[in-house]
Amino acid sequence: MNIANLDDEIKKHNDAVRRNSRDRVRYRKVCAVCKIGEAFAPYELRRRWLRYIVGNKVLCVWIWLARWKCCNCGRRFTDHPDFRLAV
């Protein structure tokens, strides 16, 4: 993925996550605990640093992460975008 595309994707993600309540973008389709899909309620927003490497530089940007609550089992989870990879 090139850097311009990643910057655009981060901006689109932040705009989509900061929408009000149920219009907010959600990446996870089913609950990891009860395996029921489409039964989530918005819970809160968190702002976190995202670090990524471009050439020999590490760039840092703020991203917003949505938290959701499963309406079936009550479990809360943070929903991470597809472009965020754990290292």
N, C-alpha and C positions, 0 to 999 in steps of 0.2 A: 504494500500500500504506500502510495507516495504521501509526502508531508502535507501538501495542499488538501488532498482528499481527507486525511486524518483530521486536520483543522476544521474542515467543513462538517465532518461527521460529529466531532465533539460539539460544535456549535448547534447543530441540529438536535443532538441528544439533549443538551442543556435546555434548549427551548421546549422540547417535547416533555421533559421531566417536570419542568416548572409550571406546566399547565394545571389548572384547577381540578381537583378531585379525580373523578373517573375518566376524564379526558387524557390523563397522564399516560405516557407510553409505558408499557410493561413488556419485558423481555421473556420472563418466565411464564410458561403456559399452564403448568400444573404444580400443585403443592408438592414439595419433596416428602412430606410426612404422610398426608392422607391420599395423595394422588388424584385429588379432585381438581378439575380445571375451571377457569373462568369464575371462581368464587372468591375474589380478592377485593378488599377495601383499602383505599389509600390510608397510610398510617402517618408517615412523616417524611421530611426531606433532610438529607445530609449533604454537606459540601466536603469534598475530599480532594487531595492533590492527586493528579495523574502524572506520572513521569514516563517519558518515552525517549528513546534514543534515536538521534538523527546523525548519521556519520559518527563522529567521535564526541558528540555533545549530548548531554541529558537535558531535555526541556521539561519544564513543569507548568501545568495548567490546572485550574480549578475545574472540577466537574461536579455536577449534582447527581446524587444517587437517591432513588426513591425507595422507601420502605413500605411494605404492604403487610396486611393482616389477612390470613386465610379465614374466610367466613365459616368454614366447616369445622376446622380443628382449633382455630384461634392462634395458631403459630404465626410469628412475625419474622419477616426476612428482608434482607437488602437485595434489591434487584440490580445486577450489574450489566452494563451494555456489552454487546458482542465484541467490540473492539478492545475491551479491557482484558488483558491476560495476566494471570498471576505468574510471578517469577520466583 
